[in-house]
């Protein structure tokens, strides 16, 4: 059941190439039409296209969210995962944890802060931020798969990158000799506060 992951590219509902992003989605409820915000969808990025495609695992999670909304008679919700992956040797549970981690990283799509903006997301692995003050200044929030500690941990790093375009492949090649300064290690629960402290609202 949990052997799926969220690929960065699939197809939009209009038939064009769809890129994974987040949007508000209407949802039918017994007590009326509701809305769920921050839902991972595939969309072609055209401002005139109203179509999108839901990943299968997202559709299943929306059904659970709809049930929760009906229980409390709500018409609005924010898309979340039950994000409590424990250390486990069970491959299904590990695959589920990976999917949830991918969804967490994708929530940062197009996010902007006062002093930085998201420039690249590697689903389930890393989020790159580019400074809005200094073009060559970047920050990296990278998942650390350290099985010696409980919980979900990230390393928070800073680096300067002077090439014209930052892609994951270019970064991996650059990082073999490039310098990354570790600013700290943070838990999943500390991510939001850390980013606001570093970059502003």
N, CA, C and O of each residue as an XYZ file, in Angstrom:
804
protein
N       0.821     -1.203      0.000
C       0.000      0.000      0.000
C       0.856      1.254      0.000
O       0.506      2.236     -0.654
N       1.990      1.241      0.732
C       2.798      2.436      0.848
C       4.074      2.362      0.011
O       5.089      2.960      0.369
N       4.023      1.623     -1.109
C       5.226      1.495     -1.913
C       5.333      2.607     -2.947
O       6.257      2.601     -3.760
N       4.405      3.560     -2.932
C       4.460      4.669     -3.870
C       5.238      5.826     -3.274
O       5.258      6.023     -2.059
N       5.874      6.581     -4.143
C       6.462      7.840     -3.728
C       5.938      8.916     -4.664
O       5.387      8.611     -5.722
N       6.105     10.151     -4.283
C       5.620     11.255     -5.096
C       6.724     11.681     -6.062
O       7.698     12.319     -5.662
N       6.565     11.329     -7.319
C       7.539     11.731     -8.334
C       7.411     13.225     -8.594
O       6.308     13.766     -8.522
N       8.514     13.901     -8.895
C       8.430     15.346     -9.132
C       7.672     15.719    -10.397
O       7.156     16.832    -10.495
N       7.591     14.803    -11.381
C       6.915     15.099    -12.648
C       5.972     13.952    -13.000
O       6.325     12.780    -12.869
N       4.770     14.308    -13.449
C       3.809     13.331    -13.953
C       3.038     14.035    -15.058
O       3.651     14.683    -15.907
N       1.715     13.930    -15.073
C       0.958     14.646    -16.100
C      -0.141     15.480    -15.454
O      -0.769     15.071    -14.478
N      -0.351     16.648    -16.020
C      -1.421     17.542    -15.575
C      -2.749     17.002    -16.115
O      -2.760     16.214    -17.060
N      -3.854     17.420    -15.522
C      -5.163     17.005    -15.992
C      -5.468     17.439    -17.419
O      -6.353     16.876    -18.064
N      -4.731     18.450    -17.919
C      -4.954     18.933    -19.287
C      -4.184     18.105    -20.308
O      -4.376     18.276    -21.512
N      -3.306     17.200    -19.839
C      -2.550     16.354    -20.752
C      -1.103     16.768    -20.925
O      -0.295     15.988    -21.430
N      -0.756     17.990    -20.513
C       0.634     18.445    -20.588
C       1.446     17.858    -19.438
O       0.901     17.193    -18.556
N       2.736     18.107    -19.458
C       3.598     17.673    -18.358
C       3.172     18.384    -17.086
O       2.999     19.602    -17.076
N       3.002     17.621    -16.011
C       2.603     18.188    -14.730
C       3.745     18.151    -13.743
O       4.431     17.136    -13.617
N       3.956     19.255    -13.038
C       5.006     19.365    -12.044
C       4.366     19.363    -10.661
O       3.322     19.979    -10.453
N       4.984     18.681     -9.735
C       4.419     18.573     -8.403
C       4.451     19.925     -7.706
O       5.503     20.551     -7.579
N       3.288     20.359     -7.262
C       3.169     21.611     -6.527
C       2.002     21.471     -5.561
O       1.405     20.398     -5.463
N       1.673     22.529     -4.855
C       0.575     22.492     -3.888
C      -0.513     23.469     -4.300
O      -0.227     24.527     -4.860
N      -1.760     23.113     -4.020
C      -2.865     24.028     -4.296
C      -4.075     23.662     -3.444
O      -4.108     22.598     -2.826
N      -5.061     24.539     -3.414
C      -6.320     24.257     -2.717
C      -7.198     23.417     -3.631
O      -7.263     23.652     -4.837
N      -7.873     22.433     -3.041
C      -8.693     21.499     -3.809
C     -10.095     21.434     -3.194
O     -10.226     21.276     -1.980
N     -11.147     21.555     -4.019
C     -12.502     21.391     -3.472
C     -12.748     19.922     -3.133
O     -12.198     19.025     -3.773
N     -13.573     19.691     -2.129
C     -13.843     18.320     -1.705
C     -15.313     18.189     -1.337
O     -15.860     19.030     -0.622
N     -15.953     17.127     -1.830
C     -17.366     16.887     -1.528
C     -17.513     16.256     -0.149
O     -16.865     15.261      0.176
N     -18.383     16.865      0.649
C     -18.658     16.362      1.990
C     -20.156     16.131      2.139
O     -20.946     16.675      1.367
N     -20.544     15.348      3.102
C     -21.980     15.096      3.319
C     -22.725     16.377      3.655
O     -23.907     16.512      3.337
N     -22.045     17.313      4.293
C     -22.700     18.556      4.705
C     -22.396     19.717      3.764
O     -22.632     20.871      4.122
N     -21.877     19.437      2.568
C     -21.644     20.493      1.585
C     -20.281     20.366      0.907
O     -19.589     19.357      1.039
N     -19.926     21.402      0.189
C     -18.632     21.417     -0.493
C     -17.597     22.047      0.428
O     -17.813     23.121      0.991
N     -16.472     21.362      0.570
C     -15.405     21.870      1.414
C     -14.168     22.200      0.594
O     -14.166     22.074     -0.631
N     -13.116     22.626      1.288
C     -11.864     22.961      0.627
C     -10.708     22.477      1.484
O     -10.702     22.644      2.703
N      -9.724     21.870      0.817
C      -8.506     21.446      1.509
C      -7.340     22.207      0.888
O      -7.125     22.138     -0.322
N      -6.594     22.928      1.708
C      -5.454     23.715      1.238
C      -4.169     22.904      1.292
O      -4.057     21.933      2.040
N      -3.196     23.327      0.476
C      -1.844     22.771      0.502
C      -1.791     21.301      0.058
O      -1.018     20.511      0.601
N      -2.616     20.942     -0.930
C      -2.674     19.561     -1.416
C      -1.620     19.356     -2.507
O      -1.563     20.148     -3.447
N      -0.780     18.313     -2.410
C       0.182     18.027     -3.487
C      -0.549     17.573     -4.753
O      -1.310     16.606     -4.718
N      -0.319     18.268     -5.867
C      -0.956     17.946     -7.149
C       0.072     18.095     -8.267
O       1.122     18.713     -8.087
N      -0.249     17.515     -9.429
C       0.547     17.743    -10.629
C      -0.166     18.785    -11.482
O      -1.336     18.624    -11.828
N       0.559     19.867    -11.822
C      -0.022     20.951    -12.601
C       1.003     21.423    -13.623
O       2.205     21.390    -13.359
N       0.535     21.859    -14.782
C       1.435     22.237    -15.879
C       2.078     23.610    -15.705
O       2.908     24.015    -16.519
N       1.704     24.320    -14.657
C       2.242     25.654    -14.326
C       1.723     26.768    -15.225
O       2.212     27.895    -15.152
N       0.740     26.470    -16.072
C       0.128     27.524    -16.875
C      -0.893     28.256    -16.009
O      -1.724     27.625    -15.355
N      -0.830     29.572    -16.005
C      -1.741     30.349    -15.158
C      -3.191     30.260    -15.632
O      -4.107     30.543    -14.861
N      -3.412     29.871    -16.890
C      -4.781     29.770    -17.396
C      -5.357     28.361    -17.241
O      -6.559     28.169    -17.422
N      -4.531     27.385    -16.914
C      -5.005     25.998    -16.787
C      -5.599     25.767    -15.407
O      -4.945     26.008    -14.393
N      -6.830     25.303    -15.375
C      -7.504     25.007    -14.111
C      -7.462     23.515    -13.766
O      -7.947     23.102    -12.713
N      -6.881     22.717    -14.655
C      -6.826     21.265    -14.447
C      -5.630     20.892    -13.574
O      -4.668     21.653    -13.466
N      -5.697     19.724    -12.959
C      -4.578     19.170    -12.202
C      -4.834     17.681    -12.010
O      -5.940     17.196    -12.250
N      -3.814     16.967    -11.581
C      -3.940     15.535    -11.317
C      -3.494     15.267     -9.888
O      -2.479     15.799     -9.437
N      -4.259     14.436     -9.173
C      -3.907     14.057     -7.810
C      -3.099     12.761     -7.835
O      -3.520     11.795     -8.471
N      -1.951     12.715     -7.158
C      -1.267     11.429     -6.995
C      -2.176     10.461     -6.237
O      -2.953     10.883     -5.381
N      -2.081      9.179     -6.544
C      -2.985      8.183     -5.954
C      -2.917      8.176     -4.429
O      -3.949      8.109     -3.760
N      -1.710      8.243     -3.881
C      -1.582      8.208     -2.422
C      -2.174      9.463     -1.781
O      -2.645      9.414     -0.645
N      -2.151     10.586     -2.503
C      -2.758     11.826     -2.012
C      -4.280     11.682     -1.999
O      -4.940     12.144     -1.068
N      -4.842     11.036     -3.037
C      -6.287     10.801     -3.080
C      -6.748      9.991     -1.873
O      -7.792     10.273     -1.284
N      -5.962      8.986     -1.515
C      -6.331      8.168     -0.353
C      -6.287      8.990      0.934
O      -7.150      8.849      1.800
N      -5.277      9.845      1.049
C      -5.174     10.680      2.249
C      -6.317     11.701      2.286
O      -6.820     12.020      3.364
N      -6.733     12.217      1.121
C      -7.863     13.156      1.074
C      -9.148     12.505      1.584
O      -9.971     13.160      2.224
N      -9.312     11.222      1.299
C     -10.493     10.508      1.804
C     -10.489     10.505      3.336
O     -11.529     10.710      3.962
N      -9.325     10.273      3.932
C      -9.222     10.297      5.395
C      -9.512     11.690      5.941
O     -10.198     11.841      6.952
N      -8.981     12.708      5.261
C      -9.210     14.090      5.703
C     -10.690     14.438      5.596
O     -11.233     15.112      6.471
N     -11.352     13.979      4.517
C     -12.788     14.220      4.351
C     -13.580     13.599      5.503
O     -14.513     14.214      6.020
N     -13.209     12.387      5.903
C     -13.883     11.743      7.037
C     -13.706     12.558      8.315
O     -14.648     12.724      9.089
N     -12.489     13.065      8.529
C     -12.241     13.893      9.714
C     -13.069     15.179      9.664
O     -13.608     15.616     10.681
N     -13.165     15.783      8.470
C     -13.940     17.016      8.317
C     -15.419     16.758      8.584
O     -16.094     17.582      9.201
N     -15.923     15.621      8.123
C     -17.334     15.299      8.338
C     -17.632     15.056      9.810
O     -18.711     15.399     10.295
N     -16.679     14.466     10.516
C     -16.882     14.213     11.946
C     -17.057     15.507     12.715
O     -17.875     15.589     13.631
N     -16.277     16.533     12.336
C     -16.348     17.798     13.088
C     -17.164     18.868     12.350
O     -17.202     20.026     12.766
N     -17.823     18.462     11.239
C     -18.675     19.366     10.461
C     -17.924     20.599      9.973
O     -18.447     21.713     10.007
N     -16.694     20.385      9.519
C     -15.871     21.482      9.015
C     -15.931     21.524      7.491
O     -16.153     20.498      6.848
N     -15.734     22.706      6.914
C     -15.676     22.822      5.452
C     -14.283     23.243      4.969
O     -14.063     23.368      3.764
N     -13.340     23.461      5.893
C     -11.986     23.850      5.515
C     -10.968     23.020      6.284
O     -11.146     22.732      7.467
N      -9.900     22.641      5.594
C      -8.822     21.886      6.234
C      -7.525     22.166      5.490
O      -7.538     22.647      4.357
N      -6.417     21.864      6.133
C      -5.095     21.959      5.519
C      -4.550     20.557      5.382
O      -4.585     19.771      6.328
N      -4.046     20.243      4.199
C      -3.533     18.905      3.919
C      -2.315     18.618      4.792
O      -1.346     19.377      4.785
N      -2.367     17.532      5.532
C      -1.245     17.084      6.351
C      -1.148     15.576      6.254
O      -2.078     14.903      5.808
N      -0.027     15.065      6.673
C       0.162     13.625      6.794
C       0.241     13.288      8.276
O       0.588     14.139      9.095
N      -0.080     12.055      8.616
C       0.195     11.580      9.973
C       1.687     11.292     10.007
O       2.128     10.188      9.687
N       2.460     12.303     10.400
C       3.904     12.237     10.223
C       4.580     11.789     11.512
O       5.123     12.610     12.250
N       4.546     10.485     11.784
C       5.219      9.944     12.965
C       5.953      8.663     12.611
O       5.708      7.627     13.229
N       6.859      8.711     11.620
C       7.558      7.486     11.276
C       8.534      7.093     12.378
O       9.432      7.863     12.717
N       8.367      5.916     12.929
C       9.279      5.422     13.953
C      10.344      4.574     13.294
O      10.166      4.111     12.167
N      11.432      4.372     13.976
C      12.467      3.492     13.445
C      11.878      2.094     13.310
O      11.264      1.578     14.244
N      12.062      1.502     12.175
C      11.473      0.191     11.934
C      12.255     -0.542     10.865
O      12.809      0.067      9.950
N      12.292     -1.857     10.993
C      12.918     -2.677      9.961
C      11.895     -3.097      8.918
O      12.253     -3.706      7.910
N      10.618     -2.778      9.149
C       9.558     -3.136      8.224
C       9.668     -2.268      6.969
O       9.550     -1.046      7.056
N       9.897     -2.891      5.784
C      10.077     -2.079      4.573
C       8.844     -1.261      4.209
O       8.981     -0.182      3.631
N       7.646     -1.739      4.528
C       6.438     -0.968      4.230
C       6.390      0.299      5.071
O       6.017      1.362      4.575
N       6.763      0.191      6.337
C       6.762      1.372      7.194
C       7.835      2.357      6.767
O       7.625      3.569      6.825
N       8.985      1.849      6.339
C      10.037      2.742      5.864
C       9.598      3.459      4.592
O       9.858      4.651      4.427
N       8.925      2.728      3.682
C       8.434      3.348      2.449
C       7.392      4.416      2.775
O       7.354      5.467      2.135
N       6.547      4.145      3.771
C       5.548      5.123      4.188
C       6.230      6.369      4.742
O       5.823      7.491      4.438
N       7.266      6.174      5.554
C       7.995      7.311      6.117
C       8.617      8.148      5.008
O       8.613      9.377      5.087
N       9.155      7.498      3.970
C       9.747      8.230      2.851
C       8.703      9.076      2.138
O       8.961     10.231      1.800
N       7.526      8.506      1.909
C       6.458      9.243      1.246
C       6.042     10.457      2.071
O       5.816     11.537      1.526
N       5.942     10.277      3.374
C       5.565     11.383      4.243
C       6.644     12.462      4.258
O       6.336     13.653      4.296
N       7.901     12.043      4.229
C       9.001     13.000      4.189
C       8.986     13.784      2.876
O       9.253     14.986      2.865
N       8.672     13.105      1.772
C       8.549     13.796      0.485
C       7.451     14.847      0.541
O       7.625     15.966      0.060
N       6.336     14.483      1.125
C       5.223     15.432      1.225
C       5.615     16.635      2.078
O       5.242     17.767      1.768
N       6.367     16.392      3.152
C       6.807     17.503      4.010
C       7.691     18.473      3.226
O       7.494     19.685      3.301
N       8.648     17.956      2.484
C       9.540     18.841      1.734
C       8.781     19.595      0.652
O       9.090     20.754      0.374
N       7.793     18.954      0.039
C       7.049     19.605     -1.039
C       6.134     20.718     -0.551
O       5.677     21.538     -1.348
N       5.863     20.757      0.741
C       5.056     21.855      1.273
C       5.779     23.199      1.147
O       5.159     24.253      1.292
N       7.076     23.163      0.880
C       7.853     24.391      0.761
C       7.882     24.934     -0.662
O       8.549     25.935     -0.924
N       7.174     24.294     -1.580
C       7.170     24.723     -2.976
C       6.790     26.196     -3.090
O       5.743     26.616     -2.597
N       7.660     26.984     -3.752
C       7.442     28.411     -4.016
C       7.365     29.272     -2.754
O       6.885     30.404     -2.816
N       7.817     28.772     -1.639
C       7.727     29.548     -0.403
C       8.769     30.670     -0.398
O       9.894     30.498     -0.867
N       8.363     31.827      0.146
C       9.256     32.980      0.241
C       9.259     33.496      1.667
O       8.236     33.515      2.351
N      10.441     33.913      2.094
C      10.612     34.560      3.390
C      11.123     35.970      3.130
O      11.348     36.336      1.976
N      11.308     36.757      4.163
C      11.775     38.130      3.990
C      13.147     38.173      3.314
O      13.393     39.024      2.460
N      14.040     37.255      3.697
C      15.418     37.302      3.198
C      15.818     36.118      2.327
O      16.986     36.009      1.955
N      14.897     35.236      1.992
C      15.245     34.063      1.174
C      13.994     33.494      0.528
O      12.869     33.744      0.960
N      14.232     32.720     -0.519
C      13.125     32.013     -1.171
C      13.583     30.608     -1.545
O      14.775     30.362     -1.734
N      12.633     29.695     -1.650
C      12.957     28.327     -2.036
C      13.350     28.320     -3.509
O      12.600     28.797     -4.361
N      14.522     27.780     -3.801
C      14.988     27.744     -5.193
C      14.947     26.340     -5.781
O      14.910     26.188     -7.002
N      14.951     25.310     -4.935
C      14.972     23.934     -5.435
C      14.531     22.998     -4.325
O      14.916     23.159     -3.167
N      13.717     22.013     -4.696
C      13.310     20.973     -3.749
C      13.680     19.625     -4.349
O      13.386     19.355     -5.513
N      14.317     18.793     -3.562
C      14.546     17.400     -3.923
C      13.626     16.612     -3.004
O      13.947     16.422     -1.831
N      12.470     16.140     -3.521
C      11.455     15.548     -2.650
C      12.017     14.465     -1.728
O      12.693     13.535     -2.167
N      11.715     14.616     -0.438
C      12.138     13.644      0.552
C      13.588     13.763      0.966
O      14.037     13.008      1.828
N      14.342     14.688      0.380
C      15.768     14.772      0.683
C      16.226     16.153      1.120
O      16.892     16.291      2.146
N      15.873     17.181      0.346
C      16.487     18.478      0.612
C      15.651     19.637      0.083
O      14.879     19.498     -0.866
N      15.836     20.794      0.736
C      15.230     22.042      0.291
C      16.357     23.074      0.207
O      17.083     23.287      1.178
N      16.498     23.708     -0.947
C      17.512     24.736     -1.154
C      16.847     26.112     -1.103
O      15.808     26.333     -1.725
N      17.451     27.023     -0.363
C      16.968     28.387     -0.253
C      18.026     29.319     -0.834
O      19.219     29.139     -0.588
N      17.588     30.317     -1.605
C      18.504     31.319     -2.132
C      18.235     32.638     -1.438
O      17.085     33.056     -1.296
N      19.291     33.284     -1.010
C      19.173     34.576     -0.342
C      18.610     35.617     -1.309
O      18.981     35.638     -2.482
N      17.729     36.468     -0.827
C      17.222     37.569     -1.639
C      18.109     38.808     -1.479
O      17.909     39.816     -2.157
N      19.091     38.719     -0.576
C      20.018     39.820     -0.344
C      21.284     39.627     -1.177
O      21.788     40.584     -1.767
N      21.799     38.402     -1.230
C      23.029     38.074     -1.952
C      22.757     36.872     -2.850
O      22.509     35.773     -2.354
N      22.801     37.071     -4.180
C      22.422     36.036     -5.146
C      23.210     34.739     -5.028
O      22.689     33.666     -5.333
N      24.459     34.829     -4.590
C      25.297     33.624     -4.547
C      25.204     32.895     -3.213
O      25.834     31.852     -3.032
N      24.433     33.429     -2.287
C      24.319     32.834     -0.949
C      23.125     31.872     -0.919
O      21.995     32.248     -1.229
N      23.405     30.634     -0.540
C      22.375     29.594     -0.490
C      22.379     28.916      0.873
O      23.378     28.911      1.591
N      21.235     28.348      1.198
C      21.087     27.558      2.409
C      20.469     26.223      2.005
O      19.704     26.143      1.044
N      20.811     25.186      2.750
C      20.330     23.846      2.441
C      19.781     23.209      3.701
O      20.463     23.141      4.724
N      18.549     22.743      3.623
C      17.941     21.952      4.685
C      17.915     20.523      4.166
O      17.155     20.203      3.252
N      18.748     19.661      4.749
C      18.927     18.307      4.210
C      18.545     17.256      5.244
O      19.001     17.298      6.387
N      17.700     16.309      4.828
C      17.295     15.216      5.706
C      18.496     14.344      6.046
O      19.281     13.978      5.171
N      18.627     14.018      7.324
C      19.713     13.155      7.781
C      19.126     11.826      8.244
O      18.430     11.761      9.257
N      19.414     10.781      7.496
C      18.885      9.449      7.832
C      19.800      8.795      8.851
O      20.506      7.834      8.544
N      19.782      9.322     10.062
C      20.630      8.810     11.136
C      19.795      7.903     12.021
O      18.929      8.375     12.759
N      20.049      6.610     11.951
C      19.232      5.656     12.700
C      19.635      5.576     14.171
O      19.005      4.842     14.933
N      20.671      6.313     14.591
C      21.106      6.266     15.993
C      20.298      7.200     16.884
O      20.396      7.125     18.109
N      19.499      8.083     16.280
C      18.711      9.023     17.072
C      17.233      8.879     16.727
O      16.877      8.522     15.604
N      16.388      9.159     17.699
C      14.950      9.097     17.480
C      14.492     10.340     16.740
O      15.108     11.401     16.846
N      13.411     10.206     15.994
C      12.811     11.348     15.320
C      13.410     11.621     13.959
O      14.283     10.897     13.479
N      12.915     12.692     13.346
C      13.342     13.115     12.013
C      14.286     14.305     12.189
O      13.920     15.304     12.808
N      15.493     14.198     11.648
C      16.504     15.236     11.799
C      16.929     15.793     10.452
O      16.953     15.083      9.447
N      17.264     17.074     10.448
C      17.785     17.744      9.260
C      19.091     18.454      9.630
O      19.266     18.915     10.758
N      19.989     18.529      8.668
C      21.137     19.420      8.839
C      20.806     20.712      8.100
O      20.204     20.688      7.027
N      21.207     21.837      8.685
C      20.968     23.148      8.111
C      22.333     23.711      7.728
O      23.185     23.921      8.591
N      22.542     23.954      6.431
C      23.849     24.312      5.910
C      23.796     25.599      5.102
O      22.747     25.992      4.591
N      24.953     26.244      5.000
C      25.070     27.473      4.211
C      26.226     27.296      3.235
O      27.249     26.700      3.573
N      26.056     27.820      2.015
C      27.147     27.749      1.045
C      26.989     28.870      0.023
O      25.929     29.484     -0.094
N      28.070     29.120     -0.713
C      28.062     30.133     -1.767
C      28.256     29.415     -3.102
O      29.199     28.645     -3.278
N      27.348     29.682     -4.033
C      27.346     28.989     -5.323
C      27.282     30.043     -6.421
O      26.317     30.803     -6.500
N      28.306     30.092     -7.266
C      28.411     31.181     -8.234
C      28.063     30.787     -9.660
O      28.140     31.615    -10.567
N      27.677     29.516     -9.870
C      27.277     29.090    -11.211
C      25.913     29.689    -11.544
O      25.167     30.064    -10.640
N      25.573     29.785    -12.856
C      24.311     30.447    -13.230
C      23.050     29.723    -12.756
O      22.070     30.376    -12.398
N      23.055     28.403    -12.748
C      21.834     27.672    -12.380
C      22.145     26.587    -11.365
O      23.081     25.807    -11.540
N      21.349     26.544    -10.302
C      21.509     25.503     -9.292
C      20.527     24.377     -9.570
O      19.316     24.557     -9.440
N      21.044     23.224     -9.950
C      20.238     22.010    -10.065
C      20.816     21.009     -9.078
O      21.925     21.194     -8.577
N      20.072     19.958     -8.799
C      20.566     18.972     -7.845
C      21.832     18.299     -8.374
O      22.778     18.066     -7.622
N      21.842     17.989     -9.670
C      23.005     17.343    -10.273
C      24.230     18.260    -10.201
O      25.325     17.817     -9.857
N      24.032     19.548    -10.530
C      25.132     20.510    -10.453
C      25.642     20.661     -9.025
O      26.846     20.758     -8.787
N      24.706     20.679     -8.079
C      25.102     20.811     -6.679
C      25.928     19.613     -6.219
O      26.950     19.779     -5.554
N      25.485     18.404     -6.572
C      26.215     17.209     -6.157
C      27.641     17.226     -6.701
O      28.590     16.873     -6.000
N      27.778     17.640     -7.949
C      29.113     17.729     -8.551
C      29.942     18.816     -7.848
O      31.112     18.600     -7.530
N      29.331     19.977     -7.610
C      30.024     21.088     -6.951
C      30.424     20.727     -5.524
O      31.513     21.087     -5.076
N      29.542     20.009     -4.798
C      29.773     19.739     -3.372
C      30.935     18.785     -3.119
O      31.400     18.666     -1.985
N      31.411     18.104     -4.162
C      32.579     17.243     -3.974
C      33.800     18.056     -3.554
O      34.648     17.570     -2.805
N      33.888     19.296     -4.037
C      35.009     20.173     -3.673
C      34.556     21.471     -3.014
O      35.363     22.182     -2.417
N      33.267     21.778     -3.123
C      32.757     23.034     -2.567
C      32.648     22.976     -1.055
O      32.630     21.898     -0.460
N      32.576     24.151     -0.439
C      32.543     24.239      1.027
C      31.120     24.485      1.523
O      30.459     25.436      1.106
N      30.664     23.615      2.417
C      29.367     23.774      3.074
C      29.614     24.017      4.556
O      30.328     23.252      5.205
N      29.024     25.079      5.088
C      29.150     25.368      6.518
C      27.890     24.897      7.227
O      26.790     25.349      6.909
N      28.047     23.987      8.192
C      26.884     23.498      8.932
C      26.501     24.505      9.998
O      27.312     24.867     10.850
N      25.240     24.961      9.941
C      24.719     25.908     10.922
C      24.099     25.197     12.116
O      23.934     25.780     13.188
N      23.758     23.922     11.912
C      23.185     23.153     13.016
C      22.386     21.967     12.519
O      22.158     21.788     11.323
N      21.968     21.160     13.492
C      21.074     20.036     13.210
C      19.773     20.295     13.949
O      19.780     20.647     15.129
N      18.661     20.120     13.256
C      17.367     20.446     13.843
C      16.379     19.322     13.603
O      16.496     18.564     12.640
N      15.402     19.225     14.498
C      14.358     18.215     14.343
C      13.260     18.748     13.431
O      13.198     19.944     13.145
N      12.421     17.867     12.992
C      11.290     18.242     12.140
C      10.452     19.340     12.785
O      10.038     20.283     12.111
N      10.199     19.223     14.089
C       9.367     20.197     14.786
C      10.017     21.576     14.872
O       9.325     22.573     15.074
N      11.339     21.641     14.722
C      12.046     22.916     14.841
C      12.243     23.623     13.502
O      12.714     24.760     13.472
N      11.889     22.965     12.391
C      12.178     23.509     11.065
C      11.555     24.881     10.852
O      12.253     25.830     10.492
N      10.247     24.994     11.071
C       9.559     26.260     10.802
C      10.148     27.411     11.609
O      10.420     28.477     11.057
N      10.347     27.207     12.906
C      10.885     28.275     13.757
C      12.304     28.651     13.340
O      12.667     29.827     13.353
N      13.099     27.658     12.972
C      14.476     27.925     12.551
C      14.512     28.771     11.292
O      15.301     29.711     11.197
N      13.661     28.444     10.319
C      13.644     29.188      9.065
C      13.165     30.622      9.264
O      13.701     31.546      8.652
N      12.171     30.810     10.108
C      11.685     32.161     10.399
C      12.759     32.960     11.133
O      12.957     34.141     10.848
N      13.451     32.320     12.075
C      14.528     32.999     12.800
C      15.649     33.422     11.846
O      16.217     34.504     11.993
N      15.965     32.563     10.867
C      17.066     32.827      9.948
C      16.693     33.806      8.850
O      17.479     34.690      8.509
N      15.478     33.651      8.287
C      15.106     34.415      7.088
C      14.027     35.470      7.329
O      13.779     36.288      6.443
N      13.388     35.479      8.478
C      12.267     36.389      8.707
C      10.971     35.788      8.215
O      10.963     34.720      7.603
N       9.886     36.467      8.480
C       8.548     35.943      8.109
C       8.415     35.848      6.598
O       7.370     35.433      6.096
